[in-house]
Amino acid sequence: MRRFMNFVAGAICGAAIGAAVGLLLAPTAGEDLRNTATERIIAFRDEIQKAYETRKAQLEAELESLRS
């Protein structure tokens, strides 16, 4: 389990460093890049929220069927 957590921590750190380098070396203007990044982050957050709600509804329905 510890090796897995180390891997996850390394992956997250690598992703953060890669994102920072990508932002610094991007060919677009700073304002445009920030707007694009913000839009993508919001879209990703909304997608995660929708997936969470869908899965939660599925699990609640499964739990209710098991209780019956």
Secondary structure as UniProt FT lines:
FT   HELIX           2..24
FT   HELIX           30..67
//
